[in-house]
Amino acid sequence: MIDYTKESKLNVSSAVEKLKKDLMDNKWGILSVIDAKKILAEKLKVEFDDYIILDICNPGLAVEAEDALKKIIDMQ
């Protein structure tokens, strides 16, 4: 897992929409969008700041990593 945090002057909703567009423009896929604020409110009845988790992947990089792993395994 990689954590990447960046401050923005955009509100959370606008920042998430911009990030989703930028990711897709750069060949990254969005596997899921988790609204942690909503989940915490429903499950634990707690108030929390806006908190969105994007589960993303880059299919091209995933294939490259898998190919590299196969080569390493074949060398053993």
LOFITI-32959 format. One line per field, with one value per residue: residue number from 0; residue in one letter; chain; x, y, z of N, C-alpha, C in turn. Coordinates in Angstrom, 3 decimals, padded with zeros to 6 digits. Last residue first. Example, Ala and Ser with C-alpha at 12.3 -4.5 7.8 and 13.67 -1.06 7.14 Angstrom:
! residues 2
resi	(1  0)
resn	(S  A)
chain	(A  A)
nxx	(012.850  013.190)
nyy	(-002.250  -005.690)
nzz	(007.080  007.800)
caxx	(013.670  012.300)
cayy	(-001.060  -004.500)
cazz	(007.140  007.800)
cxx	(012.900  013.200)
cyy	(000.030  -003.300)
czz	(007.870  007.800)
! end
This chain:
! residues 76
resi	(75  74  73  72  71  70  69  68  67  66  65  64  63  62  61  60  59  58  57  56  55  54  53  52  51  50  49  48  47  46  45  44  43  42  41  40  39  38  37  36  35  34  33  32  31  30  29  28  27  26  25  24  23  22  21  20  19  18  17  16  15  14  13  12  11  10  9  8  7  6  5  4  3  2  1  0)
resn	(Q  M  D  I  I  K  K  L  A  D  E  A  E  V  A  L  G  P  N  C  I  D  L  I  I  Y  D  D  F  E  V  K  L  K  E  A  L  I  K  K  A  D  I  V  S  L  I  G  W  K  N  D  M  L  D  K  K  L  K  E  V  A  S  S  V  N  L  K  S  E  K  T  Y  D  I  M)
chain	(A  A  A  A  A  A  A  A  A  A  A  A  A  A  A  A  A  A  A  A  A  A  A  A  A  A  A  A  A  A  A  A  A  A  A  A  A  A  A  A  A  A  A  A  A  A  A  A  A  A  A  A  A  A  A  A  A  A  A  A  A  A  A  A  A  A  A  A  A  A  A  A  A  A  A  A)
nxx	(015.490  014.617  011.842  011.466  012.180  010.204  007.918  008.440  008.237  005.487  004.399  005.245  003.894  001.252  001.235  001.633  -000.862  -002.776  -002.456  -005.037  -006.537  -008.857  -009.117  -010.950  -011.771  -013.198  -014.223  -014.030  -016.652  -018.537  -019.802  -021.110  -019.989  -021.285  -021.952  -019.569  -017.740  -018.834  -018.536  -015.740  -014.838  -015.779  -013.809  -013.890  -011.911  -010.245  -009.410  -006.350  -004.367  -003.757  -004.019  -006.697  -007.244  -006.040  -007.568  -010.106  -009.539  -008.785  -011.220  -012.787  -011.347  -011.679  -014.447  -014.712  -013.088  -012.224  -008.853  -006.350  -004.596  -001.854  -001.531  -000.252  -000.241  000.758  000.466  000.841)
nyy	(-019.118  -017.891  -017.900  -015.814  -013.659  -013.825  -013.303  -010.638  -009.404  -009.839  -008.328  -005.772  -005.441  -005.537  -003.197  -001.222  -001.463  -000.875  000.627  001.417  002.455  003.488  006.333  007.521  010.506  012.338  015.056  014.232  012.659  011.424  008.109  005.627  003.443  003.060  005.633  007.103  005.536  005.797  008.567  008.818  007.164  006.078  004.786  003.509  001.212  001.271  003.114  003.025  005.143  006.666  009.366  009.874  008.738  010.703  012.983  012.145  011.833  014.479  015.803  014.504  015.247  018.038  018.291  017.171  018.883  021.985  023.101  023.535  020.756  018.577  015.118  011.890  008.564  005.456  002.227  -001.166)
nzz	(-010.236  -012.503  -012.311  -010.498  -012.129  -014.070  -012.531  -011.820  -014.311  -014.824  -012.720  -013.447  -015.903  -014.974  -013.415  -015.293  -016.611  -014.582  -011.726  -009.359  -006.217  -004.102  -002.213  000.437  002.053  004.393  006.287  009.833  011.682  014.346  014.813  014.650  013.527  011.042  009.978  010.342  008.929  006.337  005.854  005.997  003.925  001.133  -001.320  -004.448  -006.410  -008.655  -011.284  -013.144  -015.153  -017.425  -017.104  -016.994  -014.513  -012.847  -013.487  -012.556  -009.814  -009.152  -009.541  -007.576  -005.264  -005.324  -005.019  -002.404  -000.823  -002.487  -003.165  -002.343  -000.930  -000.135  -000.466  000.060  -000.403  000.490  -000.758  000.000)
caxx	(015.808  016.067  012.477  011.134  012.930  011.604  008.061  008.369  009.514  006.514  004.142  005.675  005.361  001.724  000.950  002.686  000.401  -002.703  -002.011  -003.982  -006.190  -008.088  -009.206  -009.850  -012.028  -012.055  -014.284  -013.837  -015.299  -018.365  -018.850  -021.844  -019.549  -020.864  -022.913  -020.836  -017.561  -018.745  -019.865  -016.606  -014.579  -016.130  -014.318  -013.872  -013.002  -010.900  -009.939  -007.730  -004.573  -003.875  -002.663  -005.962  -007.708  -005.595  -006.121  -009.897  -010.040  -007.817  -010.054  -013.177  -011.487  -010.332  -013.801  -015.440  -012.797  -012.953  -010.167  -007.305  -005.223  -002.825  -001.178  -001.098  000.215  -000.004  001.184  000.000)
cayy	(-019.895  -017.910  -018.797  -017.185  -013.929  -013.976  -014.602  -011.668  -009.379  -010.400  -009.772  -006.354  -005.401  -006.567  -004.492  -001.476  -001.646  -002.204  000.908  000.561  002.618  002.261  005.814  006.632  009.626  011.425  014.400  015.132  012.647  012.483  009.176  006.819  003.784  001.917  004.528  007.607  005.738  004.485  007.948  009.628  006.783  007.283  004.507  004.783  001.542  000.025  003.297  002.620  004.494  005.203  008.810  010.445  008.047  009.305  012.962  012.458  010.696  013.387  016.173  014.435  013.833  017.460  018.755  016.612  017.453  021.225  022.635  024.581  021.427  019.601  016.434  012.977  009.799  006.601  003.488  000.000)
cazz	(-009.032  -012.264  -013.270  -010.082  -010.891  -014.454  -013.198  -010.781  -013.599  -015.720  -012.797  -012.168  -015.853  -015.901  -012.787  -014.308  -017.337  -015.185  -013.079  -009.896  -007.628  -004.357  -003.578  000.083  000.920  004.279  004.984  008.687  011.170  013.357  015.135  015.097  014.886  011.856  009.993  010.882  010.369  006.976  005.839  006.862  005.316  001.881  000.019  -003.745  -005.504  -008.276  -009.940  -012.933  -013.861  -017.535  -017.067  -018.121  -015.714  -012.816  -013.749  -013.975  -010.590  -009.042  -010.342  -008.989  -005.615  -005.377  -006.259  -003.542  -000.958  -001.470  -003.603  -001.980  -002.061  000.240  -000.991  000.546  -001.035  000.969  -000.833  000.000)
cxx	(015.943  016.440  013.983  011.821  012.693  012.471  009.505  008.541  009.549  007.874  005.176  005.493  005.881  003.257  001.451  002.475  001.551  -001.396  -001.821  -003.620  -005.134  -007.801  -008.296  -010.101  -010.773  -012.398  -013.016  -013.997  -015.210  -016.905  -018.797  -020.896  -020.262  -020.597  -022.554  -021.861  -018.835  -018.598  -019.846  -017.984  -015.462  -016.022  -014.546  -014.544  -012.785  -012.079  -010.757  -008.142  -006.053  -003.898  -002.651  -004.544  -006.993  -005.982  -005.576  -008.415  -009.819  -008.259  -009.020  -012.000  -011.854  -010.391  -012.410  -014.798  -013.462  -012.766  -010.897  -008.727  -006.153  -003.339  -002.268  -000.596  -000.757  000.585  000.256  000.890)
cyy	(-021.349  -018.791  -018.906  -018.189  -015.385  -014.308  -014.862  -013.062  -010.467  -010.458  -010.454  -007.866  -006.052  -006.610  -005.641  -002.819  -001.955  -002.464  -000.450  001.041  001.610  002.253  004.599  006.136  008.808  010.396  013.581  014.336  013.648  012.511  010.176  007.924  004.999  002.276  003.457  006.481  006.243  004.623  006.610  008.975  007.563  006.947  005.833  004.527  002.912  000.277  002.053  002.846  004.162  004.467  007.288  009.865  008.574  008.583  011.531  012.385  010.930  012.181  015.051  014.781  013.690  015.995  018.145  017.012  016.863  019.737  021.984  024.206  022.508  020.310  017.415  014.291  010.890  007.840  004.589  001.234)
czz	(-009.314  -011.063  -013.048  -011.005  -010.443  -013.228  -013.587  -011.385  -012.524  -015.029  -013.693  -012.180  -014.570  -015.894  -013.665  -013.622  -016.396  -015.925  -013.753  -011.298  -008.058  -005.851  -003.683  -001.342  000.638  003.209  004.785  007.392  010.039  012.946  013.989  015.554  015.471  013.316  011.008  011.002  011.028  008.487  006.581  006.984  006.282  003.364  000.730  -002.399  -004.888  -007.345  -009.605  -011.484  -013.752  -016.198  -016.971  -018.221  -016.957  -014.104  -013.761  -014.329  -012.090  -009.865  -010.326  -009.899  -007.093  -005.798  -006.424  -004.874  -002.196  -001.777  -002.428  -002.418  -001.539  -001.005  -000.584  -000.028  -000.612  000.325  -000.366  000.000)
! end
